[in-house]
Amino acid sequence: MISPEQAGILIMLVGIYGLMAKREPIKLVLSINVVSLGLVLFFVGLAYSPGKDVPIMPADPVDPLPATLMLTTLVVDVAITSLALAVIMRMGGDGE
């Protein structure tokens, strides 16, 4: 069975292939999103600890920092994607 780290690396490679093979701006933005999601999966897979408790007053807690950083990464990724798509729409004009 494939581990989350291996799946994250595969997803990142698919996104990097999309960055190299495609020239349309929207497909490039989507490829950047795929790379980012692969990176998030990779780091969440690295931080996974079987048998650990949630970090709310536990006896044996898991480190909450990786999940917090990946959540921040997803929020920044959404902001960058919306900015990039707005710039692409502005460059393309309004259809006239």
DAHUNOR-V591561 format. One record per residue. N is the residue number from 1. RES is the residue in one letter. PHI is phi as a letter, one per 30 degrees, with the letter a starting at -180 (* if undefined). PSI is psi in radians with two decimals (none if undefined). OMEGA is omega in whole degrees, 0 to 359 (* if undefined). Layout:
{{N:RES:PHI:PSI:OMEGA} {N:RES:PHI:PSI:OMEGA}}
This chain:
{{1:M:*:2.60:183} {2:I:d:2.43:180} {3:S:d:2.83:178} {4:P:d:-0.58:179} {5:E:d:-0.76:179} {6:Q:d:-0.68:178} {7:A:d:-0.70:178} {8:G:d:-0.71:178} {9:I:d:-0.75:178} {10:L:d:-0.75:179} {11:I:d:-0.70:176} {12:M:d:-0.69:179} {13:L:d:-0.65:176} {14:V:d:-0.75:178} {15:G:d:-0.69:178} {16:I:d:-0.66:175} {17:Y:d:-0.74:178} {18:G:d:-0.64:177} {19:L:d:-0.61:182} {20:M:d:-0.56:189} {21:A:c:-0.47:186} {22:K:c:2.65:179} {23:R:b:-0.24:179} {24:E:d:2.36:185} {25:P:e:-0.69:181} {26:I:d:-0.67:178} {27:K:d:-0.56:176} {28:L:d:-0.72:178} {29:V:d:-0.75:178} {30:L:d:-0.63:178} {31:S:d:-0.66:176} {32:I:d:-0.68:177} {33:N:d:-0.70:179} {34:V:d:-0.72:177} {35:V:d:-0.76:180} {36:S:d:-0.74:179} {37:L:d:-0.61:174} {38:G:d:-0.69:178} {39:L:d:-0.74:178} {40:V:d:-0.80:179} {41:L:d:-0.70:179} {42:F:d:-0.87:183} {43:F:d:-0.61:176} {44:V:d:-0.67:176} {45:G:d:-0.64:177} {46:L:d:-0.61:184} {47:A:d:-0.17:183} {48:Y:d:2.29:178} {49:S:b:1.88:181} {50:P:d:2.43:178} {51:G:i:0.03:179} {52:K:d:2.74:180} {53:D:c:2.88:174} {54:V:d:2.65:187} {55:P:d:0.69:176} {56:I:c:1.62:181} {57:M:h:0.94:179} {58:P:c:3.01:174} {59:A:d:-0.71:181} {60:D:b:1.48:188} {61:P:d:2.73:170} {62:V:c:2.66:180} {63:D:d:2.09:181} {64:P:d:-0.16:185} {65:L:d:-0.79:180} {66:P:d:-0.72:179} {67:A:d:-0.66:178} {68:T:d:-0.75:179} {69:L:d:-0.66:180} {70:M:d:-0.60:175} {71:L:d:-0.73:176} {72:T:d:-0.68:178} {73:T:d:-0.73:179} {74:L:d:-0.67:179} {75:V:d:-0.77:179} {76:V:d:-0.65:179} {77:D:d:-0.69:178} {78:V:d:-0.71:179} {79:A:d:-0.75:180} {80:I:d:-0.69:180} {81:T:d:-0.78:180} {82:S:d:-0.68:177} {83:L:d:-0.76:180} {84:A:d:-0.73:179} {85:L:d:-0.62:176} {86:A:d:-0.70:178} {87:V:d:-0.70:179} {88:I:d:-0.76:178} {89:M:d:-0.67:180} {90:R:d:-0.66:179} {91:M:d:-0.58:182} {92:G:d:-0.27:181} {93:G:i:-3.05:183} {94:D:c:0.40:175} {95:G:j:0.09:181} {96:E:c:none:*}}
